[in-house]
Each structure stands twice: as structure tokens, then as C-alpha cells.
Amino acid sequence: MLPSVRPAPQPSAALHPVEVLSRWLSTAAEDDLQPRLLRLADGRLVPLPVARWSGPVSQADESMLARATGPVLDVGCGPGRLTAALHQRGVEVLGLELVPELPVLARLAGAPLLLGDVFAPVPRAGSWRTVLLADGNVGIGGDAVRMLRRVRGLLAPDGQVVCELHPGADSSSGPVRLEGLGVTSAWFPWALLGTAALDDTAGAAGLAVQTTWETGGRTFATLTAL
């Protein structure tokens, strides 16, 4: 359980979240000892494993990749470690990322990339066998139901969503901001989806939970269309 703290005052010139994340990723160390945090509207702080996002595929990542049947759409691929790994293994994959500067690992691997918004037109809609929502990306846009409903529309009839959840049961939605390494971002919408709300959230999006599992301190689920 994360400690409850009072929200810090909003700085007068907060940075854009993309600028903060880009700085963090460009200076990510081999570990996450230096705190890089997500502050929720109620003041709680959630540690962000930025170095892991830029690092090699972990054992927990492998548990997702083992379930990823191509073609795979990796939504919010970030630096692209999962996109790169699947491409290098011969799995058909497309990394989708909104911020052009981020997917450096995918580019180094020569993996296919699409720069754009998941809520905008996406190629091959209705034919993706797996949609990956790793690293909490079910929270993009601040509404987990909306996100899951969107990716449901991208799936093939026999497709699945492989989704990483917020550790524990808690869920949250609303404005959040990035804090750490001497910088603070502006507030932006985000959602955290925990296990307690998973069935109802998936059902509201027209999806059913097939399985959940935990490994390496992380929690995952596979979802299929109702």
C-alpha cells in the first residue's frame, strides 16, 4: 500500500509530460534507485520503473511475450523493448507510439513502427491477434473502459488483449503528473486499473477476463471479446 501524502503545490511553469518523460528516458540508469514518480490527484505517489522501460526484456516481460501471437500491436510501445524483442524473434509486430523521440530500441532493431494515437485510425483494425497494453498503458487517456473498448475494436475475432495491471487491487482515474530528478510535469489524464475492478471494467468494454497472473512483482491479464 502506497503512503497517502498531501499533494505538492503546482509549480508555476510545469513541463509538458512528454518533455519530462523524454528527459528521464535519455538519462535512465541501469536501475530505478533515483525516484521517478507518478503523483495521483489524491496525493498518492506511484514509483515509475523508467530504467526498466529502457532496459532488456525481463522475466516478467517474457510472460507477456509468450502469450503474444502475431500479428501483434504494441500500444504505447515507448522505447520499444517488447516490439524489438518480438521482431527479433520473427513475430509480426507493429509498435504504436505517439511521441516520435521515444521508440529508440524498436528503431535499433529495425522493427515496424507507427507514430500516432491509438484513438486515431490504426491499420489492420479488426485483424490483430494480440494487442499489448504493457507498463500500465491501459491508463492512456485516463479512462480504462474507453481504452479497452478501443482495442477490442482492433482485435481479430479470435484475438486477445494482453494487459498489465496496477499492482494490487486499487484502481484510480483522474489527473496525474510526473515528479522526479528535479522536474515536475503538468497534470494530464491517466488511469490505473487494479484487479478488483478488472472484471467490471473489461465487461463494460465488451471483454471477458480469461486469466490473470503475477510475476516479478507485476500483475497481468489476458482478455478476449465477449
C-alpha positions in Angstrom: 0.0 0.0 0.0 1.4 3.4 -1.0 1.5 6.0 1.7 -1.0 8.9 1.5 0.6 12.3 1.2 -0.7 15.7 0.6 -0.4 16.9 -3.0 2.6 19.1 -3.6 1.8 22.6 -4.9 1.6 23.0 -8.6 4.7 24.8 -9.9 4.2 27.9 -11.9 5.9 26.6 -15.0 5.4 22.8 -15.1 6.9 21.0 -18.0 4.9 19.1 -20.6 4.7 15.4 -19.6 6.4 14.3 -22.9 9.4 16.6 -22.1 9.8 15.1 -18.6 9.5 11.5 -19.8 11.9 12.1 -22.7 14.5 13.6 -20.2 14.1 10.6 -17.9 14.4 8.1 -20.6 17.5 9.8 -22.1 19.2 9.6 -18.7 17.9 6.3 -17.4 20.4 4.4 -15.3 20.7 0.7 -15.0 18.3 0.7 -12.1 15.5 2.7 -10.7 17.1 3.8 -7.4 16.5 7.5 -8.2 12.8 8.2 -7.6 10.8 9.0 -10.7 7.2 9.1 -9.6 3.6 9.5 -10.7 1.6 11.7 -8.4 -2.2 11.0 -8.3 -4.8 13.7 -7.7 -5.3 12.4 -4.1 -1.6 12.9 -3.3 -0.5 9.2 -3.5 2.8 8.5 -5.2 3.4 5.6 -7.5 7.0 4.7 -8.4 7.7 4.5 -12.2 10.3 1.9 -13.4 11.7 4.1 -16.1 15.0 2.3 -16.3 13.1 -1.0 -16.9 11.2 0.5 -19.8 14.5 1.3 -21.5 16.3 -1.9 -20.5 16.4 -5.5 -21.7 13.3 -7.8 -21.6 12.8 -9.1 -18.2 11.4 -12.5 -17.0 8.0 -10.8 -16.3 8.1 -9.3 -19.8 8.7 -12.8 -21.2 5.4 -13.9 -19.6 3.6 -11.4 -21.8 5.7 -12.2 -24.9 5.0 -15.9 -24.6 1.3 -15.2 -24.9 1.7 -12.7 -27.8 0.5 -14.4 -31.0 1.1 -12.4 -34.2 0.2 -10.1 -35.7 0.8 -8.1 -32.5 0.0 -4.4 -32.0 2.2 -3.0 -29.1 0.2 0.1 -28.0 2.2 2.9 -26.4 5.4 1.0 -27.1 7.6 3.7 -25.6 11.3 2.9 -26.2 10.1 -0.3 -27.8 11.8 -3.2 -25.9 8.8 -5.5 -26.4 8.3 -4.5 -30.1 12.0 -5.1 -30.7 12.0 -8.4 -28.9 9.1 -9.8 -30.9 10.5 -8.5 -34.2 13.9 -10.2 -33.5 12.0 -13.5 -32.8 10.2 -13.4 -36.1 6.8 -12.4 -34.7 4.8 -10.0 -36.9 4.6 -6.9 -34.7 3.8 -3.1 -35.0 4.9 -0.7 -32.3 2.4 2.2 -31.9 3.8 5.3 -30.2 2.6 8.9 -30.0 5.9 10.5 -29.2 8.4 10.3 -32.1 11.5 10.6 -29.9 10.7 7.6 -27.7 10.9 4.3 -29.7 14.7 4.1 -29.9 15.0 0.4 -29.1 12.4 -0.5 -31.7 14.3 1.6 -34.3 17.6 0.0 -33.5 16.1 -3.4 -34.0 14.5 -2.4 -37.4 11.0 -3.2 -36.1 8.0 -1.7 -37.8 6.6 1.5 -36.1 3.6 3.7 -36.4 3.8 7.2 -34.9 0.3 8.1 -33.9 -2.6 8.0 -31.5 -4.3 4.7 -30.7 -7.7 6.6 -30.8 -6.9 7.7 -34.4 -7.2 5.3 -37.4 -4.9 2.3 -37.0 -4.1 0.0 -39.9 -5.5 -3.5 -40.0 -8.2 -2.8 -37.5 -10.1 -5.9 -36.8 -7.2 -8.2 -37.6 -4.8 -8.0 -34.7 -4.4 -11.4 -33.0 -2.8 -9.7 -29.9 -2.9 -6.1 -28.6 -0.3 -5.5 -25.9 -1.1 -2.9 -23.2 2.2 -3.3 -21.2 3.6 -1.0 -18.5 0.1 0.3 -17.4 -0.8 1.6 -20.9 -4.4 0.6 -20.3 -4.4 4.0 -18.5 -3.7 6.1 -21.6 -6.3 8.8 -21.9 -7.5 8.5 -18.3 -10.4 6.0 -19.0 -9.6 2.3 -18.9 -13.0 1.4 -20.3 -12.6 3.6 -23.3 -9.1 2.2 -23.9 -10.2 -1.4 -23.7 -13.3 -0.7 -25.9 -10.9 0.9 -28.4 -8.5 -2.1 -28.5 -11.4 -4.5 -28.6 -12.3 -2.9 -31.9 -8.8 -3.6 -33.2 -8.8 -7.3 -32.4 -9.4 -10.2 -34.8 -12.4 -12.3 -33.9 -10.1 -14.8 -32.1 -7.8 -12.0 -30.8 -6.8 -11.2 -27.2 -5.6 -8.2 -25.2 -2.5 -8.9 -23.0 -2.8 -6.2 -20.4 -0.5 -5.2 -17.5 -2.4 -4.0 -14.4 -1.6 -1.8 -11.5 -0.1 -4.0 -8.8 -2.7 -4.8 -6.1 -6.4 -4.3 -6.2 -6.6 -0.5 -6.3 -7.8 1.5 -9.3 -7.8 5.2 -9.9 -8.5 7.7 -12.7 -8.1 11.4 -13.0 -5.3 13.9 -13.3 -1.7 12.8 -12.6 1.7 14.3 -13.0 5.3 13.2 -13.2 7.8 14.2 -10.5 11.5 13.4 -10.0 15.1 14.2 -10.8 14.3 17.9 -10.1 11.5 18.3 -12.6 7.7 18.2 -12.4 5.2 17.9 -15.3 1.9 19.5 -15.9 -1.2 17.4 -14.9 -2.5 15.0 -17.5 -5.3 12.3 -17.6 -4.3 8.8 -16.7 -6.0 5.7 -15.2 -4.7 2.9 -13.0 -6.5 -0.4 -13.3 -6.2 -3.0 -10.5 -7.5 -6.5 -10.1 -10.6 -5.5 -8.0 -12.1 -3.5 -10.9 -10.8 -5.7 -13.7 -13.9 -7.8 -14.4 -16.3 -4.9 -14.4 -14.0 -2.7 -16.4 -13.4 -5.4 -19.0 -17.1 -6.2 -19.2 -18.1 -2.6 -19.8 -15.7 -2.7 -22.8 -17.1 -5.9 -24.2 -14.3 -8.1 -23.0 -14.0 -11.1 -20.7 -11.1 -11.9 -18.4 -9.5 -15.2 -19.4 -6.6 -15.4 -17.0 -4.6 -13.3 -14.6 -1.1 -13.9 -13.3 1.7 -12.3 -11.2 5.4 -12.5 -11.7 8.3 -10.3 -10.8 6.0 -8.1 -8.6 3.9 -7.3 -11.6 0.3 -8.3 -12.5 -1.1 -9.2 -15.9 -4.3 -10.4 -17.6 -5.5 -11.7 -20.9 -8.8 -10.5 -22.2 -11.0 -11.7 -25.1 -14.1 -10.4 -26.7 -17.5 -11.4 -25.3 
